[in-house]
Amino acid sequence: MLGEVTFAVIGLLFLIADVRTFSSTFQQTFFGQSNTTLAVMATAVFATSFLAPIVGWRLGPKRSVGMSAAMLAIATLVATVLRNNIADLALSITAIAGGLWWLGLLHASRPPDRPSPLAVALPIAFSADLVLRAAFRTVPLVDLNAALAAPLVLVLIALPALFLVAETGATNGAQIALASGLGLGPEPVRATQLGMVLAGLGLAAGSLTLSRQHPRGLTAAIACAVGAALLWYVHTPVVSLVGGLVLAAGLFLAAATIPGAPLKVAGSPAVVTFALALGWLVFVGTAFGFYAFWAYVPAVYAATAVVAVAALLVSGGALPAWRALPIALVPIVVGIPFVALLLTPQSPPSKDPTAPFRVMTYNIHQGFNAGQVPSLDMLVDVISRESPDVLVLQEVVRGWMIDEQHDALGVLAERLDMPYVFAPNIGDLYGNAILSRFPMTDVKRVHFALEGGAKHQPRGAVGVRVGDVLIVTTHLDDVADSSAIRQEQVRTILREWDGEKVAIVAGDMNAEPGDLEMGLFSEAGYGDLAEPAGPTTTMDDPPKRIDYIWGIGVIGSSPHTVMALGASDHRAVVVNVAKLSR
């Protein structure tokens, strides 16, 4: 049993990584396509899970599990070596196909009186994944008992939904922290690490609960429902931290309960694999609903409801002995995130503003380079070489599955030794940020009016005062024929910070110098401080200038752009700024 569980844990960790890699490379590669096209393509990838019964029939239990595991492992390992977006996309699709077959066949290929290894492996895998991010023999096939087929198909459909519940909240430390108001700044860079500690405590609580006699299906359902409500709906300090902890405990319980549905010997794994294939379509639908419609929370509620109902339907089949497991899990799943929190360096004390000071604006492309490959190390290098005193960032992501779950702002702030202010515009984890070596005061976050249709992202601006200079950053609408929308967004900025005599407005404006929306800044008295710096895009032919540093009551010197295709699909714009003498 230990070998099967170990095999399952490793495979699940590979599968979790591949789902993230596919999600990020898929959205980076096909960004701009219609939602219908994206939905069809994503569904086609996960619909390969319907082929699992054919694989099992052609190869038999042992060979089918081994072959699908080999597909999963080899494609995953090769993808870690290659740093190419198209190769990563192709390999992650291959790995997902193999992983989905493997998951269904592994669950089905065992004696009827032997519990599924997934009942132990799933909660351990979620715990191990949290920890890592913070720091076979011939057996008869089993299938569902015909009398229980209908309700237990619903149970197995819920298994993939567990992954979305984990990715969006239960093991997502940044989401837990930001839902509680932590990680918005100005504050130490370690703030969101507390969310990881709370998630670890929740997983540990779930593990300890399993070692007691109780109706675990009911407990799992209640914990998932209550935790999701506190985290996503209540959305207030302290309460959402508790919600994250409770949801993590519910996830652990559900992951140990749902695979425990009773099976019987059968000649084919058709029902099990078919139910899991349907479940992966539920996963695609809810994940697509959440991310494609800009953090649409009802999609997460739907996935959580599927998990809760499935947990209720499982009366509580046999589980392996759990009493020893908490002894091993609790120190790891709590200790490592806690040590990571303690070891996260504090930002150095802010220093008094100097004159002149250096300002940089950078669209960091969600932490990916122009080839759609993760690039946080290169971003740190590019920014460090320029050594800005004030750094404004756009396309800042802090823990989305479709961006490989990295907290780009947390990494950059920690490694650059710069405190930050964050302004989420899409949910809690995507928006704009300002980092500064000088004290930041008078923080103000502004959300622009929501536009109709899924093609327009929610947008906004954030401003802080550095000394007596107002610093504002924004990322205007990116739809090409939406100049009127961008004009209204510029008017909103000018209205919200009306009457400022000394100010800088910088960011990705998605407009060229001659466009009407940029003329509004000139009409308001702002000067284009980086005008001589030239184009800022890297993927257009010819390149365009859409990133700006506008200023009033200040003068700019030494304007230039920084080209680094290995860091982002935008050039950074840098200007030395000094106040006009009166």
PENOR-V315879 format. One record per backbone hydrogen bond with DSSP energy under -0.5 kcal/mol. NH is the residue of the N-H (numbers start at 1). CO is the residue of the C=O. E is the energy in kcal/mol with one decimal. If there is no record, write none. Layout:
nh & co & e
NH & CO & E
NH & CO & E
This chain:
nh & co & e
5 & 1 & -2.5
6 & 2 & -2.7
7 & 3 & -2.7
8 & 4 & -2.6
9 & 5 & -3.0
10 & 6 & -2.5
11 & 7 & -2.3
12 & 8 & -2.7
13 & 9 & -2.3
14 & 10 & -2.2
15 & 11 & -2.6
16 & 12 & -2.9
17 & 13 & -2.1
18 & 14 & -2.3
19 & 15 & -2.5
20 & 16 & -1.9
21 & 17 & -2.6
22 & 18 & -3.1
23 & 19 & -2.4
24 & 20 & -2.6
25 & 21 & -2.7
26 & 22 & -2.8
27 & 23 & -2.0
28 & 24 & -2.2
29 & 25 & -2.4
30 & 26 & -2.4
33 & 30 & -2.2
38 & 34 & -2.5
39 & 35 & -2.7
40 & 36 & -2.3
41 & 37 & -2.3
42 & 38 & -2.7
43 & 39 & -2.5
44 & 40 & -2.2
45 & 41 & -1.6
46 & 42 & -1.9
47 & 43 & -2.0
48 & 45 & -1.1
49 & 46 & -1.5
50 & 47 & -2.0
51 & 48 & -1.9
52 & 49 & -1.5
54 & 51 & -0.5
55 & 51 & -2.1
56 & 52 & -2.7
57 & 53 & -2.5
58 & 54 & -2.5
59 & 55 & -2.3
60 & 56 & -2.0
64 & 60 & -2.4
65 & 61 & -2.1
66 & 62 & -2.5
67 & 63 & -3.2
68 & 64 & -2.3
69 & 65 & -2.2
70 & 66 & -2.3
71 & 67 & -2.4
72 & 68 & -2.2
73 & 69 & -2.9
74 & 70 & -3.0
75 & 71 & -1.9
76 & 72 & -1.8
77 & 73 & -2.7
78 & 74 & -2.6
79 & 75 & -2.1
80 & 76 & -1.3
81 & 77 & -0.8
81 & 78 & -0.9
82 & 78 & -2.1
85 & 371 & -0.7
88 & 84 & -2.9
89 & 85 & -2.5
90 & 86 & -2.6
91 & 87 & -2.9
92 & 88 & -2.6
93 & 89 & -2.0
94 & 90 & -2.1
95 & 91 & -2.8
96 & 92 & -2.5
97 & 93 & -2.5
98 & 94 & -2.4
99 & 95 & -3.0
100 & 96 & -2.9
101 & 97 & -2.0
102 & 98 & -2.7
103 & 99 & -2.5
104 & 100 & -1.9
105 & 101 & -2.8
106 & 102 & -2.8
107 & 103 & -1.8
108 & 104 & -1.5
109 & 105 & -2.3
110 & 108 & -1.6
110 & 140 & -0.6
114 & 111 & -1.6
119 & 116 & -1.3
120 & 117 & -1.0
121 & 117 & -3.2
122 & 118 & -2.4
124 & 120 & -1.6
125 & 121 & -3.2
126 & 122 & -2.5
127 & 123 & -2.0
128 & 124 & -3.4
129 & 125 & -2.8
130 & 126 & -1.9
131 & 127 & -2.5
132 & 128 & -3.0
133 & 129 & -2.4
134 & 130 & -2.3
135 & 131 & -1.0
142 & 108 & -2.4
143 & 264 & -4.0
145 & 262 & -0.6
148 & 145 & -1.4
149 & 145 & -0.6
149 & 146 & -1.0
152 & 148 & -2.2
153 & 149 & -2.2
154 & 150 & -1.4
155 & 151 & -1.4
156 & 152 & -2.4
157 & 153 & -2.0
158 & 154 & -0.9
158 & 155 & -0.9
159 & 156 & -1.2
160 & 156 & -0.5
161 & 157 & -0.6
162 & 158 & -1.1
162 & 159 & -1.0
163 & 159 & -0.5
163 & 160 & -1.3
164 & 160 & -0.9
165 & 161 & -2.2
166 & 162 & -2.4
167 & 163 & -2.8
168 & 164 & -2.5
169 & 165 & -1.3
170 & 165 & -2.4
171 & 166 & -2.1
172 & 169 & -0.8
173 & 171 & -1.0
176 & 172 & -2.1
177 & 173 & -2.3
178 & 174 & -3.0
179 & 175 & -2.3
180 & 176 & -0.6
180 & 177 & -0.8
181 & 178 & -1.6
182 & 177 & -2.4
184 & 181 & -0.6
186 & 420 & -0.5
187 & 420 & -0.6
191 & 188 & -1.5
193 & 190 & -1.3
194 & 190 & -0.6
194 & 191 & -1.4
195 & 192 & -1.0
196 & 192 & -0.8
197 & 193 & -1.7
198 & 194 & -2.3
199 & 195 & -2.2
200 & 196 & -2.4
201 & 197 & -2.5
202 & 198 & -2.2
203 & 199 & -2.4
204 & 200 & -2.4
205 & 201 & -2.4
206 & 202 & -2.3
207 & 203 & -2.2
208 & 204 & -2.6
209 & 205 & -2.2
210 & 206 & -1.6
211 & 207 & -0.6
211 & 208 & -0.8
212 & 209 & -1.7
214 & 212 & -0.6
216 & 214 & -1.8
219 & 215 & -2.3
220 & 216 & -3.0
221 & 217 & -2.3
222 & 218 & -2.5
223 & 219 & -2.6
224 & 220 & -2.6
225 & 221 & -2.4
226 & 222 & -3.0
227 & 223 & -2.6
228 & 224 & -2.4
229 & 225 & -2.0
230 & 226 & -2.5
231 & 227 & -2.4
232 & 228 & -2.9
233 & 228 & -0.7
233 & 229 & -1.3
234 & 229 & -2.4
235 & 230 & -1.2
239 & 237 & -3.1
240 & 236 & -2.4
242 & 238 & -2.4
243 & 239 & -2.4
244 & 240 & -2.4
245 & 241 & -1.9
246 & 242 & -2.7
247 & 243 & -2.8
248 & 244 & -2.2
249 & 245 & -2.0
250 & 246 & -2.5
251 & 247 & -2.6
252 & 248 & -2.2
253 & 249 & -2.3
254 & 250 & -2.9
255 & 251 & -2.8
256 & 252 & -1.4
257 & 253 & -1.3
258 & 254 & -2.7
260 & 257 & -1.8
261 & 258 & -1.1
264 & 143 & -3.8
266 & 141 & -1.7
273 & 269 & -2.6
274 & 270 & -2.5
275 & 271 & -2.7
276 & 272 & -2.4
277 & 273 & -2.3
278 & 274 & -2.4
279 & 275 & -2.1
280 & 276 & -2.1
281 & 277 & -1.5
282 & 278 & -1.9
283 & 279 & -2.4
284 & 280 & -2.5
285 & 281 & -2.8
286 & 282 & -2.8
287 & 283 & -2.8
288 & 284 & -3.0
289 & 285 & -2.3
290 & 286 & -2.2
291 & 287 & -2.6
292 & 288 & -2.4
293 & 288 & -0.5
293 & 289 & -0.8
294 & 291 & -1.3
295 & 290 & -1.5
296 & 290 & -1.6
297 & 295 & -1.1
299 & 296 & -1.7
300 & 296 & -0.6
300 & 297 & -1.1
301 & 297 & -2.1
302 & 298 & -2.3
303 & 299 & -1.9
304 & 300 & -2.7
305 & 301 & -2.6
306 & 302 & -2.2
307 & 303 & -2.0
308 & 304 & -2.7
309 & 305 & -2.7
310 & 306 & -2.2
311 & 307 & -2.4
312 & 308 & -1.8
313 & 309 & -1.7
314 & 310 & -1.0
315 & 313 & -0.7
325 & 322 & -0.7
326 & 322 & -1.0
328 & 324 & -1.1
328 & 325 & -0.8
329 & 325 & -2.9
330 & 326 & -2.5
331 & 327 & -0.5
332 & 328 & -0.7
333 & 329 & -3.2
334 & 330 & -2.0
335 & 330 & -0.7
335 & 331 & -1.3
336 & 332 & -1.9
338 & 334 & -1.7
339 & 335 & -2.9
340 & 336 & -2.6
341 & 337 & -2.1
342 & 338 & -2.2
343 & 339 & -2.4
344 & 340 & -1.0
344 & 341 & -0.6
351 & 437 & -2.2
356 & 577 & -0.7
357 & 577 & -2.5
359 & 575 & -3.0
360 & 390 & -2.3
361 & 573 & -2.4
362 & 392 & -2.3
364 & 362 & -0.9
364 & 394 & -1.9
366 & 395 & -1.5
367 & 364 & -2.1
368 & 364 & -0.8
368 & 365 & -1.1
369 & 373 & -2.6
370 & 565 & -2.0
370 & 568 & -0.7
372 & 369 & -2.1
375 & 367 & -2.7
379 & 375 & -2.5
380 & 376 & -2.3
381 & 377 & -2.0
382 & 378 & -2.9
383 & 379 & -2.6
384 & 380 & -2.5
385 & 381 & -2.0
386 & 382 & -1.2
387 & 383 & -1.8
388 & 383 & -0.5
389 & 358 & -1.8
390 & 358 & -2.3
391 & 435 & -3.2
392 & 360 & -2.9
393 & 433 & -2.9
394 & 362 & -1.8
396 & 431 & -2.7
397 & 395 & -0.6
398 & 429 & -2.1
403 & 400 & -1.5
404 & 401 & -1.6
405 & 400 & -2.9
406 & 403 & -1.4
408 & 397 & -1.9
408 & 406 & -1.1
409 & 397 & -0.7
411 & 407 & -2.3
412 & 408 & -2.5
413 & 409 & -3.0
414 & 410 & -2.0
415 & 411 & -2.5
416 & 412 & -2.2
417 & 413 & -0.8
418 & 413 & -1.9
419 & 436 & -0.7
420 & 187 & -0.7
421 & 434 & -2.2
422 & 184 & -3.5
423 & 432 & -2.8
425 & 430 & -3.5
426 & 430 & -2.1
427 & 425 & -0.6
429 & 426 & -0.8
430 & 426 & -0.7
431 & 396 & -2.2
432 & 423 & -1.9
433 & 393 & -2.0
434 & 421 & -2.4
435 & 391 & -3.3
436 & 419 & -1.6
437 & 389 & -2.5
439 & 351 & -0.6
441 & 465 & -2.1
444 & 463 & -2.5
446 & 461 & -3.1
448 & 446 & -0.5
448 & 459 & -2.2
456 & 453 & -1.0
457 & 455 & -0.7
461 & 446 & -2.5
462 & 473 & -2.0
463 & 444 & -2.8
464 & 471 & -2.5
465 & 441 & -3.3
466 & 464 & -0.6
466 & 469 & -3.0
467 & 439 & -0.5
467 & 465 & -0.6
469 & 466 & -2.0
470 & 468 & -0.5
470 & 502 & -2.1
471 & 464 & -3.3
472 & 504 & -2.6
473 & 462 & -2.4
474 & 506 & -1.3
475 & 460 & -1.0
476 & 508 & -1.9
482 & 479 & -1.7
486 & 482 & -2.1
487 & 483 & -2.7
488 & 484 & -1.8
489 & 485 & -2.0
490 & 486 & -2.4
491 & 487 & -2.4
492 & 488 & -2.0
493 & 489 & -1.9
494 & 490 & -2.5
495 & 491 & -2.4
496 & 492 & -2.9
497 & 493 & -1.9
498 & 495 & -1.2
500 & 497 & -1.1
503 & 552 & -2.4
504 & 470 & -2.6
505 & 550 & -2.4
506 & 472 & -2.8
507 & 548 & -2.1
508 & 474 & -1.1
509 & 507 & -0.8
509 & 546 & -2.6
510 & 546 & -0.8
515 & 512 & -2.1
518 & 515 & -0.7
519 & 515 & -1.4
520 & 516 & -1.1
521 & 517 & -0.6
521 & 518 & -0.7
522 & 518 & -1.3
523 & 519 & -2.5
524 & 520 & -1.4
525 & 522 & -1.6
526 & 521 & -2.4
527 & 551 & -3.5
529 & 527 & -1.3
529 & 549 & -1.7
530 & 549 & -0.6
531 & 528 & -1.4
533 & 530 & -2.0
534 & 531 & -0.9
536 & 544 & -3.0
537 & 544 & -2.2
538 & 569 & -1.5
546 & 544 & -0.7
548 & 507 & -2.2
550 & 505 & -3.1
551 & 527 & -2.3
552 & 503 & -2.5
555 & 578 & -3.1
557 & 576 & -2.3
560 & 574 & -2.1
562 & 572 & -2.2
563 & 561 & -0.5
564 & 562 & -0.6
567 & 564 & -2.5
568 & 564 & -1.7
571 & 536 & -3.4
572 & 562 & -1.7
573 & 361 & -2.5
574 & 560 & -3.0
575 & 359 & -2.4
576 & 557 & -2.7
577 & 357 & -3.5
577 & 575 & -0.5
578 & 555 & -2.3
580 & 553 & -2.2
